[in-house]
Amino acid sequence: MTRSLRIAIVGAGMSGLAMAAKLLRAGFSDVVIYESADEVGGTWRDNTYPGLSCDVPARFYSYSFAPNPNWSANFAPGDEIQAYFVKTTSDLGLRRLIRFGTEIESATWDGHRYHLQTTKGEHDYADVLIAATGVLRKPQIPDIEGIAEFCGDAFHSARWDHSVKLRGKKIAVIGTGSTGAQITSALAGVAAPLMLFQRTAQWILPLPRLPYSPLSRTAMRLVPQLNRSSYHLYRELMERIFGRAAVEPGWQRSAVSAVCRLHLQLAIRNPALRQKLTPPDDPMCKRLIMSASFYPSVARKDVHLITEAIERVEQRGIRTTDGALHECDVIVFATGFDARAYLRPMDIIGEDGRSLSEAWAHGVRGYRTVAVPGFPNFFTLIGPHSPIGNHSLIAIAETQADYIVQWLESMRSGVVSSCAPSQEATDEFNSAIRDVMPSTVWTTGCNSWYIGPDGVPETWPWTPAVHRQMLAAPVRAHFHITDGARA
């Protein structure tokens, strides 16, 4: 007996599009994607700040099933990545599946399927619900006194106001993470001056952005195997170096650390400035910043690195705790995102009327990055504990999507009606994470957004290869399953 499944995906960003493409390739036709915005792309749609680029090599930061021979450089700029997602959506026939401008307010399991309600009051249902809402999507602005009093322009990096003219303006950038580093590199020499407010110094790995020649792009188009080989080469390099460096001691971690420290020593000649830019923790404990231009930008005379804490914002600028007023025309908050937002504010109601918010009230916990106990036929992409700290998110999403498709094929065949991981299997998985986490670099003494409320990092503590192996096939003994005959 073949069962018809209605599958709802929440989010048309990178992971949601990957899931939809995998479903169509597997022969599932009743698929709908709910997207609150008016275009695909997720973070690459929302972030348009100057200097935006990906810190994963472009030929690997692509779908394995949709290679792009036309990348302009080894690290692609943000608008080019967004264009890739828009084009891929059209090329693979995914646009017809998407309900743009539609946000899911709640999804309630009735024992057989999910009842969906949108913020517009519309209703739908789904036999299977897949969350593809991403990780870093809800901008976070620090609670600084007086922000509303500022007379200039102020905005978060993920909500860039392109109507604001920047050349010759006094610009303050708050935050020195990856986004702050990219914005600083782009606006150094544009602002007059640029003031960079640093709370904690970050380690920088000097990976230069190198353009691809027209000849190389032509070769990639004419010989597709070259592009596929390039994808696998970059995957091997990332997994063998960064994939291991973050999670286990060895030459990879030592090499990355040595390069970061040498880069700081050679790029910043001023001892006082170098001291300010020297992090108190080990490289990779926080998210490593990939940039060959940040240090030269900070060393410019028209760029001022300010390490005194911010006391408040005033009409004319930012007052620091040393009493100094740093006058500015524009304030940019490069202050990151709420890393615990996940699906919120969407409300998911599982078995026994229990909400996902209640299940995660004391910390985010999931089963092998893809499912949550007590929530049948509900799957997550880039969910809790995914290897976001040492791998390409596209590769992670594809691994998870392939795993989910296997469950859906069992449902379509009538063998399985519903499934949810057991609490025991989920606890065992989370216990294993805690046991091995001390060997990772994320527990070496820094305070990062990887750290959960209980002080334990919430990311993946093994190599990306272990993630693929763990999701190679469902372990039915780990799940509560309602078979098709009893449904």
Secondary structure as UniProt FT lines:
FT   STRAND          7..10
FT   HELIX           14..25
FT   TURN            26..27
FT   STRAND          31..34
FT   HELIX           43..46
FT   TURN            50..51
FT   TURN            58..60
FT   TURN            64..65
FT   TURN            69..70
FT   HELIX           78..91
FT   TURN            92..93
FT   HELIX           95..97
FT   STRAND          98..99
FT   TURN            100..101
FT   STRAND          104..109
FT   STRAND          114..118
FT   TURN            119..120
FT   STRAND          123..126
FT   STRAND          128..131
FT   TURN            145..146
FT   HELIX           147..149
FT   STRAND          153..156
FT   HELIX           157..159
FT   TURN            162..163
FT   TURN            167..168
FT   STRAND          171..174
FT   HELIX           178..187
FT   TURN            188..190
FT   STRAND          194..197
FT   STRAND          204..205
FT   HELIX           214..222
FT   HELIX           224..240
FT   HELIX           242..245
FT   TURN            246..247
FT   HELIX           251..267
FT   HELIX           271..276
FT   TURN            283..284
FT   STRAND          289..290
FT   HELIX           294..298
FT   TURN            301..302
FT   STRAND          303..306
FT   STRAND          310..313
FT   STRAND          317..320
FT   TURN            321..322
FT   STRAND          325..327
FT   STRAND          330..333
FT   TURN            339..340
FT   TURN            342..345
FT   STRAND          347..349
FT   HELIX           351..353
FT   HELIX           356..359
FT   TURN            360..362
FT   TURN            368..370
FT   TURN            373..374
FT   TURN            376..377
FT   STRAND          378..380
FT   TURN            384..385
FT   TURN            388..389
FT   HELIX           393..412
FT   TURN            413..414
FT   STRAND          416..421
FT   HELIX           423..436
FT   HELIX           437..439
FT   HELIX           441..443
FT   TURN            449..450
FT   TURN            453..454
FT   HELIX           464..470
FT   HELIX           476..478
FT   STRAND          479..483
FT   TURN            484..486
//
